[in-house]
Amino acid sequence: MAHDIRILTEAELREVVSLDTALVDVIEQAFVALAGGEVVMPPVLSMALEQVNGEVDVKTAYIPGFDGFAIKVSPGFFDNPSLGLPSLNGLMILFSARTGLVQAVFLDNGYLTDIRTAAAGAVAARHLAPSEVTTAGVIGTGVQARLQMQAAHLVRPFERVLVWGRDPEKAASCAADLKAALGVEAEICTGPETLVARSQLVVTTTPAREPIIQAEWLHPELHITAMGSDQEGKNEIAPEALARADLYVADRVSQTEILGELRAARAAGLMTGTPPELGEIVTGAKGRNGPSDITIADLTGTGAQDTAIASHVAARLGDAGTLVKA
């Protein structure tokens, strides 16, 4: 028997959902669900396509109590800008958790991934950053750098943002955009060490394969969210920095020890124990010892986040999109 499938484009999805506190709350609950132990979330299917300077990730999760579950396909082809095309693309498919039938297809071109990733950064900042943040810093100058600072500002409304990137022109553009979007002071730093020294909250958003942040730069009342390391071989934070931090938190340990910063630390013979996951921090099962703690959150992106945002979108759809018979 035929059934209806709703199809939405990126433009239509942007009308339905945006990066706001409601989305941060939705993504926070996904981490709470992960901490509950009943979520079914397989390992990330990841392909590194070195021949074409690309990568493809496939993520999914079933969350008990949710009406649906999502499968997300996220390609990144990094030579695309030379062709006048965006580097990132992708889509999400929402299935019924009761029947397995396709309910919706979100042709988001990576938009939903972008904002759910930023929302996860906000969850980490909400529970791990100092209660008052005057200065936040971002390492990186792309779309996610901008979104991470916008998300952090929702939960820690800082007065000043610092930006560092390898390309000064891109750093200047990022700083100008953040100043306009957030109404805060924005400065370009000449180096990452200065940025870390002046910030209480730092987010790294690069595809670096050699550590940018060094252990000796860490200082009391500093929180770092590292979200660029989402493939084997990527590494933004020196392994010694993870070991020196008072609290290291993974979004999912089984992922960060393969794809994230924890992988490099384990390879260096450090961080041999089982660290807490972000969901445990949210629920209060584990957390900071005091306000002067140095904390690091390692975010590789989970399928639970994709199911959470897809379900959030489905609940808001109304008559948006196009219905087709399958």
C-alpha positions as CSV (number, residue, x, y, z in Angstrom):
1,M,0.0,0.0,0.0
2,A,1.3,3.4,-1.0
3,H,2.2,5.9,1.8
4,D,3.2,9.6,1.9
5,I,6.8,10.7,2.1
6,R,7.5,14.4,2.8
7,I,10.5,15.9,1.0
8,L,12.0,19.2,2.1
9,T,14.8,21.2,0.5
10,E,17.4,23.2,2.4
11,A,15.6,26.4,1.9
12,E,12.4,24.9,3.3
13,L,14.2,23.4,6.3
14,R,15.8,26.8,7.1
15,E,12.2,28.1,7.5
16,V,11.4,25.3,9.9
17,V,14.4,25.0,12.2
18,S,17.3,27.3,13.2
19,L,20.1,27.4,15.8
20,D,18.3,28.4,19.0
21,T,17.9,27.4,22.6
22,A,15.1,25.0,21.7
23,L,17.4,23.1,19.4
24,V,20.2,23.1,22.1
25,D,17.7,21.5,24.5
26,V,16.7,18.9,21.9
27,I,20.4,17.9,21.4
28,E,21.0,17.9,25.1
29,Q,18.2,15.3,25.5
30,A,19.9,13.1,22.9
31,F,23.0,13.0,25.1
32,V,20.8,12.2,28.1
33,A,19.3,9.3,26.1
34,L,22.8,8.1,25.3
35,A,23.7,8.1,29.0
36,G,20.6,5.9,29.7
37,G,22.2,3.0,27.8
38,E,19.2,2.0,25.7
39,V,20.0,3.9,22.5
40,V,21.0,1.6,19.6
41,M,23.8,3.4,17.8
42,P,26.2,1.5,15.5
43,P,29.7,2.7,14.8
44,V,30.1,5.5,12.2
45,L,30.5,4.3,8.7
46,S,33.3,6.4,7.4
47,M,35.2,6.5,4.1
48,A,38.3,8.6,3.6
49,L,38.6,9.2,-0.2
50,E,42.1,10.4,-0.5
51,Q,42.1,10.0,-4.3
52,V,39.5,12.8,-4.6
53,N,40.3,14.7,-1.4
54,G,37.0,13.7,0.1
55,E,35.3,11.8,2.9
56,V,31.8,10.4,3.5
57,D,30.2,9.6,6.9
58,V,27.0,7.7,7.6
59,K,25.4,8.0,11.0
60,T,22.2,6.7,12.6
61,A,20.7,5.9,16.0
62,Y,17.4,4.5,17.4
63,I,16.3,6.3,20.5
64,P,13.6,4.5,22.5
65,G,10.4,6.7,22.8
66,F,11.1,8.6,19.6
67,D,8.5,8.1,16.8
68,G,11.3,7.9,14.2
69,F,15.0,7.4,13.6
70,A,17.3,9.1,11.0
71,I,20.0,7.9,8.8
72,K,22.3,10.7,7.7
73,V,24.7,10.7,4.8
74,S,27.4,13.4,4.9
75,P,29.9,13.7,2.1
76,G,32.7,16.3,2.2
77,F,34.6,16.9,-1.1
78,F,37.2,19.5,-0.4
79,D,38.2,20.4,-3.9
80,N,34.6,21.5,-4.7
81,P,35.2,25.2,-4.1
82,S,37.5,25.3,-7.2
83,L,34.5,24.1,-9.2
84,G,32.2,26.7,-7.6
85,L,30.5,24.0,-5.4
86,P,30.3,23.7,-1.6
87,S,32.6,21.3,0.1
88,L,29.8,19.7,2.2
89,N,26.6,18.1,1.1
90,G,24.3,15.4,2.3
91,L,20.8,14.4,3.4
92,M,18.8,12.8,6.2
93,I,16.2,10.1,5.8
94,L,13.6,9.8,8.7
95,F,12.1,6.4,9.1
96,S,9.1,5.3,11.3
97,A,10.4,3.7,14.5
98,R,7.3,1.5,14.5
99,T,7.1,0.3,10.9
100,G,10.4,1.2,9.3
101,L,8.7,3.1,6.5
102,V,10.3,6.2,5.2
103,Q,8.5,9.3,6.6
104,A,10.6,12.1,5.3
105,V,13.6,13.0,3.2
106,F,15.5,16.2,4.2
107,L,17.7,17.4,1.3
108,D,19.5,19.7,3.7
109,N,22.9,20.0,2.0
110,G,24.5,19.5,5.4
111,Y,22.5,22.3,7.1
112,L,20.9,20.1,9.7
113,T,24.3,18.6,10.5
114,D,25.8,22.0,10.8
115,I,23.3,23.3,13.3
116,R,23.1,20.1,15.4
117,T,26.9,20.1,15.6
118,A,26.9,23.7,16.9
119,A,24.1,22.8,19.3
120,A,26.2,20.0,20.7
121,G,29.0,22.6,21.3
122,A,26.5,24.7,23.2
123,V,25.5,21.7,25.4
124,A,29.2,21.2,26.2
125,A,29.6,24.9,27.1
126,R,26.4,24.9,29.2
127,H,27.7,22.1,31.4
128,L,31.5,22.5,31.3
129,A,32.4,26.1,30.7
130,P,32.8,28.6,33.6
131,S,29.5,30.1,34.7
132,E,30.6,33.5,33.4
133,V,32.5,33.9,30.2
134,T,33.8,37.3,29.2
135,T,35.9,36.2,26.2
136,A,35.4,33.2,23.9
137,G,37.9,32.2,21.2
138,V,37.5,30.1,18.0
139,I,40.2,28.4,16.1
140,G,39.1,28.1,12.5
141,T,37.3,30.4,10.1
142,G,34.6,28.3,8.3
143,V,30.9,27.9,8.7
144,Q,31.3,25.8,11.8
145,A,33.5,28.4,13.5
146,R,30.7,30.9,13.1
147,L,28.0,28.6,14.2
148,Q,29.9,27.3,17.2
149,M,30.3,30.9,18.5
150,Q,26.7,31.7,17.9
151,A,25.7,28.5,19.8
152,A,28.1,29.2,22.7
153,H,26.7,32.8,23.0
154,L,23.2,31.3,23.6
155,V,24.4,29.6,26.8
156,R,27.4,31.8,27.8
157,P,26.7,35.3,26.5
158,F,30.3,36.5,26.2
159,E,31.3,40.1,25.5
160,R,34.3,39.5,23.2
161,V,35.2,36.9,20.6
162,L,38.7,36.1,19.4
163,V,39.4,34.5,16.1
164,W,42.5,32.7,14.7
165,G,43.0,31.0,11.4
166,R,45.9,30.3,9.1
167,D,44.4,32.6,6.5
168,P,44.3,36.2,7.9
169,E,41.7,37.3,5.3
170,K,39.3,34.5,6.3
171,A,39.9,35.2,10.0
172,A,39.0,38.9,9.4
173,S,35.8,37.9,7.5
174,C,34.8,35.5,10.3
175,A,35.4,38.1,13.0
176,A,33.4,40.7,11.1
177,D,30.5,38.2,10.7
178,L,30.5,37.3,14.4
179,K,30.6,41.0,15.4
180,A,27.6,41.7,13.2
181,A,25.6,38.5,14.2
182,L,26.3,38.7,18.0
183,G,26.8,42.4,18.7
184,V,30.1,41.6,20.5
185,E,33.6,42.9,20.2
186,A,35.6,40.8,17.8
187,E,39.4,40.6,17.4
188,I,41.8,38.6,15.2
189,C,44.6,37.0,17.1
190,T,48.1,36.6,15.6
191,G,48.5,33.1,17.0
192,P,46.5,30.4,18.8
193,E,48.5,30.7,22.0
194,T,47.4,34.2,22.5
195,L,43.8,33.3,21.8
196,V,43.9,30.5,24.4
197,A,45.6,32.7,27.0
198,R,42.9,35.4,26.8
199,S,39.8,33.1,26.6
200,Q,37.7,31.2,29.2
201,L,36.0,29.2,26.4
202,V,37.7,28.0,23.2
203,V,36.3,26.0,20.3
204,T,38.5,24.3,17.7
205,T,36.9,23.8,14.3
206,T,39.7,22.8,12.0
207,P,40.6,19.7,10.0
208,A,44.2,19.8,11.5
209,R,46.3,16.6,11.5
210,E,48.9,18.1,13.8
211,P,48.0,19.5,17.2
212,I,47.3,23.2,17.4
213,I,46.6,23.6,21.1
214,Q,49.6,22.7,23.4
215,A,49.5,21.5,27.0
216,E,51.5,24.3,28.4
217,W,48.9,26.8,27.1
218,L,46.2,25.5,29.5
219,H,45.2,27.7,32.4
220,P,42.6,27.5,35.2
221,E,39.0,28.3,34.3
222,L,39.5,27.2,30.7
223,H,37.1,25.1,28.7
224,I,37.9,23.8,25.3
225,T,35.5,22.1,22.9
226,A,37.3,20.2,20.1
227,M,35.0,19.3,17.3
228,G,37.2,19.2,14.2
229,S,38.7,15.7,14.8
230,D,36.0,13.5,13.2
231,Q,38.2,11.2,11.1
232,E,41.1,9.0,11.8
233,G,44.3,11.0,11.5
234,K,42.8,14.4,12.5
235,N,44.2,15.9,15.7
236,E,43.7,19.5,17.1
237,I,44.7,19.1,20.7
238,A,48.1,17.8,21.9
239,P,47.7,14.5,23.7
240,E,49.5,15.9,26.7
241,A,46.8,18.6,27.0
242,L,44.1,15.9,27.4
243,A,46.2,14.3,30.2
244,R,46.7,17.6,31.9
245,A,43.1,18.7,31.9
246,D,41.1,18.2,35.1
247,L,38.2,16.7,33.2
248,Y,38.1,15.2,29.7
249,V,34.7,14.4,28.3
250,A,33.8,12.4,25.2
251,D,30.5,12.7,23.3
252,R,30.9,8.9,22.8
253,V,34.0,7.1,24.0
254,S,33.8,4.4,21.4
255,Q,34.0,7.1,18.7
256,T,36.5,9.4,20.2
257,E,39.0,6.6,20.7
258,I,38.8,5.9,17.0
259,L,38.0,9.3,15.4
260,G,38.6,12.0,18.0
261,E,41.3,13.5,20.2
262,L,41.2,10.5,22.5
263,R,42.7,8.4,19.6
264,A,45.9,10.4,19.6
265,A,46.2,10.5,23.4
266,R,45.8,6.7,23.5
267,A,48.4,6.3,20.8
268,A,50.8,8.4,22.9
269,G,50.2,6.1,25.9
270,L,48.1,8.6,27.7
271,M,44.4,8.5,28.8
272,T,44.2,4.8,29.5
273,G,41.1,4.9,31.6
274,T,37.4,5.2,30.5
275,P,36.5,8.9,30.5
276,P,33.0,10.2,31.1
277,E,30.6,11.0,28.3
278,L,28.7,14.2,27.8
279,G,25.4,12.6,28.7
280,E,26.8,11.7,32.1
281,I,27.8,15.3,32.6
282,V,24.3,16.6,31.6
283,T,22.6,14.2,34.0
284,G,24.9,15.1,36.9
285,A,26.3,11.6,37.3
286,K,29.8,13.1,36.7
287,G,31.1,16.7,36.5
288,R,33.5,19.4,37.4
289,N,35.2,19.4,40.8
290,G,35.4,23.2,41.0
291,P,35.3,26.5,39.1
292,S,39.0,26.6,38.4
293,D,39.0,23.2,36.5
294,I,40.4,22.9,33.1
295,T,37.9,21.0,30.9
296,I,38.0,19.5,27.4
297,A,35.0,18.2,25.4
298,D,35.8,16.0,22.4
299,L,32.9,16.0,20.0
300,T,32.9,13.6,17.0
301,G,29.2,13.9,16.2
302,T,26.7,11.1,17.0
303,G,23.9,9.5,15.2
304,A,21.7,10.3,18.2
305,Q,22.1,13.9,17.4
306,D,20.9,13.3,13.8
307,T,17.8,11.3,15.0
308,A,17.1,14.1,17.6
309,I,17.2,16.9,15.1
310,A,15.3,15.0,12.4
311,S,12.6,14.2,14.9
312,H,12.6,17.9,16.0
313,V,12.1,19.0,12.4
314,A,9.3,16.4,11.9
315,A,7.4,17.8,14.8
316,R,7.5,21.3,13.3
317,L,6.8,20.6,9.7
318,G,3.1,21.5,9.4
319,D,2.4,21.7,5.7
320,A,6.0,22.4,4.7
321,G,7.6,20.4,1.9
322,T,6.2,18.2,-0.9
323,L,4.3,15.0,-0.4
324,V,5.0,12.1,-2.7
325,K,3.5,8.7,-2.8
326,A,5.9,5.7,-2.3
